[in-house]
């Protein structure tokens, strides 16, 4: 199996190295990741400037491609140009911080996986709860085990999954829950401050919701210390309305 590994924390992030090491138990690994951190860029794509990549060496051997672009750029360029063979799997992470709930819509980590799915390649995003002393090596072992289970059961090319790992799961065994993404709103307020020149500026608080729905979602299960797996798709069409709207007889 040929595996493309990427992330949004940058090519030198410890989570990327840990994930790549564990993915080598599953197949041949190629790495293409942003030169610098790209957290929160979503599914942005570079169109108006050249997309530069350079080779990263370790022990005088090729280790990765560093791409001066977004996570989605990395996957698009790697599949189209950089990888010597087409990957069978794209794995994005390990992100330093959870990508649960509506964070999925902002996440560069998840966007990289979506880009892989665009190409018809099975793709998986992996994120770990933020901790200044995060154990990415342990999280990578968890990710390898969960991904291995997905590969044994999912036979559809182009399928898309989002894995989130709570900190507790790197220290002791944790249950894996297959759940939908939560829809509670994060970070709806800003803190107003002033710079030394007296000009106002605003800092996003990005606090998680306190009032959670009782139904099991990735957000609630992560709070309970469980690993979460969410199958995703990128088709945003409202298919229920597609069936109704012809009756509206809309006219220009």
C-alpha positions in Angstrom: 0.0 0.0 0.0 1.2 3.5 -0.9 0.4 6.1 1.8 0.6 9.9 1.5 1.1 11.6 4.9 0.5 15.3 5.3 -0.7 17.8 8.0 -1.4 21.5 8.6 1.1 22.0 11.5 4.0 22.1 9.1 6.6 19.6 7.8 8.7 19.8 11.0 5.8 19.1 13.4 6.3 16.2 15.8 2.8 14.8 15.1 3.7 14.4 11.4 6.9 12.5 12.1 5.2 10.2 14.6 2.3 9.4 12.3 4.6 8.7 9.3 6.6 6.3 11.4 3.5 4.3 12.3 2.1 4.4 8.8 5.2 2.6 7.6 3.8 -0.5 9.4 0.9 -0.4 6.9 2.8 0.5 3.7 5.3 2.7 1.8 5.0 6.3 3.0 5.5 9.6 1.1 5.3 12.9 3.0 4.2 16.2 1.6 3.4 18.9 4.1 3.3 22.7 4.4 6.6 24.5 5.0 5.0 26.5 7.8 2.0 26.0 10.1 -1.3 26.3 8.2 -3.8 25.8 11.1 -7.3 27.1 10.4 -6.8 27.7 6.7 -9.6 25.3 5.7 -9.7 24.2 2.1 -7.8 27.1 0.7 -5.9 26.6 -2.6 -3.0 28.6 -4.1 -3.9 30.0 -7.5 -2.4 33.5 -7.7 1.3 32.7 -6.8 3.7 30.0 -7.7 3.5 26.8 -5.6 7.1 26.0 -4.5 8.2 22.7 -3.1 11.6 21.6 -1.8 13.1 18.3 -0.7 13.7 17.7 3.0 16.6 15.3 3.7 17.3 13.2 6.8 20.5 11.3 7.2 21.3 12.4 3.6 18.1 10.6 2.3 14.9 12.0 1.0 12.3 12.3 3.8 9.6 14.7 2.7 8.5 17.5 0.4 8.0 20.9 2.0 5.3 22.8 0.1 4.9 26.6 0.4 1.1 26.3 0.4 -1.9 25.0 2.2 -2.6 21.4 3.3 -4.9 20.9 0.3 -2.2 22.3 -1.9 0.1 19.6 -0.6 -2.2 16.7 -1.3 -3.2 18.1 -4.8 0.5 18.6 -5.8 1.7 15.4 -4.3 -0.9 13.2 -6.1 -0.5 15.1 -9.3 3.3 15.6 -9.4 5.4 14.6 -6.5 4.5 11.0 -5.5 6.3 8.5 -7.7 3.1 6.3 -7.6 -0.5 7.2 -6.9 -1.3 6.8 -3.2 -3.8 4.2 -2.0 -4.4 6.2 1.2 -4.0 9.8 2.4 -3.5 10.3 6.1 -3.5 13.9 7.5 -2.1 14.7 11.0 -1.5 14.2 13.8 -2.9 17.6 14.4 -2.0 19.4 17.7 -5.5 20.0 18.9 -8.9 18.3 18.3 -10.8 18.8 15.0 -14.3 17.9 16.3 -17.7 19.5 15.8 -17.8 22.5 13.5 -14.0 22.8 13.7 -14.1 20.2 10.8 -15.2 23.1 8.6 -12.2 25.3 9.5 -9.6 22.6 9.7 -6.6 22.4 7.4 -6.0 18.9 8.6 -9.5 17.7 7.6 -9.3 19.7 4.3 -6.2 17.8 3.3 -8.1 14.6 3.8 -11.0 16.0 1.8 -8.7 16.8 -1.0 -7.5 13.2 -1.1 -11.1 12.0 -1.3 -11.6 14.5 -4.2 -9.0 12.4 -6.0 -10.9 9.2 -5.2 -8.3 8.1 -2.6 -9.4 6.8 0.8 -8.5 9.6 3.2 -8.3 9.9 7.0 -7.7 12.9 9.2 -6.2 12.4 12.7 -6.2 14.9 15.6 -5.0 14.8 19.2 -6.4 16.8 22.0 -4.1 19.8 22.7 -1.5 19.3 25.5 1.8 21.1 25.8 3.3 17.8 26.6 1.3 15.8 24.0 2.5 12.2 23.5 2.4 12.0 19.7 4.2 8.7 19.6 1.4 7.0 21.7 -1.3 8.8 19.7 0.3 7.5 16.4 0.0 4.0 17.7 -3.7 4.6 18.5 -4.1 6.1 15.0 -2.4 3.1 13.3 -4.7 0.6 15.1 -7.9 2.6 14.3 -6.8 3.2 10.7 -6.0 -0.5 10.3 -9.5 -1.4 11.4 -11.0 1.0 8.9 -8.9 -0.4 6.1 -9.9 -4.0 6.9 -13.6 -3.0 6.7 -14.0 -0.2 4.3 -13.5 -1.1 0.6 -14.6 2.1 -1.0 -12.0 4.3 -2.7 -12.6 7.9 -2.0 -14.2 7.4 1.4 -13.4 10.0 4.1 -13.0 9.6 7.9 -12.1 12.0 10.8 -10.4 10.5 13.9 -10.0 12.4 17.2 -8.0 11.2 20.1 -8.4 12.6 23.7 -5.3 13.0 25.8 -6.4 10.2 28.2 -6.3 7.7 25.3 -2.5 8.1 25.0 -2.0 6.9 28.6 -4.6 4.1 29.0 -6.9 2.1 26.7 -10.0 3.9 25.5 -13.1 2.9 23.7 -13.6 3.9 20.0 -17.0 5.5 19.2 -18.4 6.0 15.7 -20.4 9.2 16.0 -21.6 12.2 13.9 -19.9 15.6 14.2 -21.4 17.9 16.8 -23.0 21.1 15.5 -22.6 23.3 18.6 -21.0 26.7 17.8 -17.5 27.3 18.9 -15.8 30.7 19.6 -18.7 33.0 19.0 -17.2 35.9 20.8 -14.1 38.1 20.5 -12.0 39.9 23.1 -11.5 43.6 22.4 -8.1 44.9 23.0 -5.9 47.9 22.1 -2.4 48.0 20.6 0.2 50.5 21.9 -1.0 53.1 19.4 -4.5 53.0 20.9 -6.1 51.2 18.0 -8.7 48.6 18.6 -8.2 45.0 17.6 -10.0 41.8 18.3 -8.8 38.3 19.5 -11.0 35.3 18.9 -11.8 33.5 22.1 -12.4 30.1 20.4 -13.9 28.5 23.5 -15.8 25.2 23.3 -19.5 25.2 23.9 -20.7 24.6 27.4 -24.3 23.7 26.6 -24.0 20.4 24.7 -26.8 18.4 23.3 -27.3 15.1 25.1 -27.0 13.0 21.9 -23.7 11.3 21.3 -21.5 13.3 19.0 -17.7 13.6 18.6 -17.7 16.5 21.0 -19.6 14.8 23.8 -17.8 11.4 23.4 -14.4 13.1 23.5 -15.3 14.8 26.7 -16.1 11.3 28.1 -12.5 10.2 27.2 -13.4 8.2 24.1 -11.7 8.1 20.7 -14.1 9.2 18.0 -14.4 8.2 14.3 -16.7 10.2 12.1 -17.4 9.2 8.4 -17.6 12.4 6.4 -18.6 13.4 2.9 -18.0 16.7 1.0 -21.3 16.8 -1.0 -23.0 19.9 0.4 -26.2 19.4 -1.7 -29.5 19.5 0.2 -31.0 16.4 -1.5 -34.3 16.7 0.3 -34.8 20.2 -1.3 -33.6 19.0 -4.7 -36.7 16.8 -4.8 -39.0 19.6 -3.7 -37.7 22.7 -5.5 -38.9 21.9 -9.1 -42.4 22.4 -7.7 -41.5 25.9 -6.8 -41.4 26.8 -10.6 -38.7 29.4 -10.1 -38.4 32.0 -12.9 -35.8 34.6 -13.7 
